[in-house]
Amino acid sequence: MPVTKAVLFDLFETLISEYAGGVRKASRSNKGNAERLGLSHDVYRREWGAAHEKRMTGQFADYFAVMRHLLKGQQVKVDDRVVKELYEERVLEKKAAFQGIDPEVIELLRRLKQEGVKLGLVSNCTEEEVHAWPDCGLAPYFDEVLFSYQAGFAKPDRSIYNLACDRLGVKAEECVFIGDGGSDELNGATRAGMKAYHAVWYLPLEMRDKITGHPKLERPLQAMEEIRRS
Ligand SMILES: [Mg+2]
């Protein structure tokens, strides 16, 4: 069994959460977004969803390009003011997730660093979702940060895990991946040759058992025991 030289973490719902006590931290609901853009809610949701892969892999220059594409496809005139407002609201909404980080998460990162384990972040995200990253309490612990929109690949594509390993200078089998399981990231990590753990500490009960086949970590520090054992 190879010694664990690096741990890769997912960001949303693993290190940080958009929810506290089952309620979204961001006070504003984005229900009215479609109407403000001049679209029906269903069309907006469908088109936003259809653009997902391209958004995550940086195939749009930015949020504004996504919106121009989306509105043009529906023959709706772009209102730059509304798009700018929505962008700024989205930045704030995502910033809220960086508040109230579980102190045990920070403690886990601190202990891993202390033991000489390298840390990598592998997050499927777009530019406007991670404005708060550089100034958050987690950033100083990480040796490498891979945001999918910059990397050009998104989980579960093997390429993003490989890229993380290359940047950290480790082999996949020396890496452990920890995530809440969104984007099929745990199976992706396993296919890339890593041991994957299912982080459930932020997940509501009904979500925890939707993913099977990967050992669960009930609390962040449980990862230390698992890694020591490997
Ligand atoms: Mg996640």
Boltz pocket constraint, residues with backbone or C-beta under 6 A from the ligand:
constraints:
  - pocket:
      binder: B
      contacts: [[A, 10], [A, 11], [A, 12], [A, 13], [A, 14], [A, 179], [A, 180], [A, 181], [A, 182]]
      max_distance: 6.0
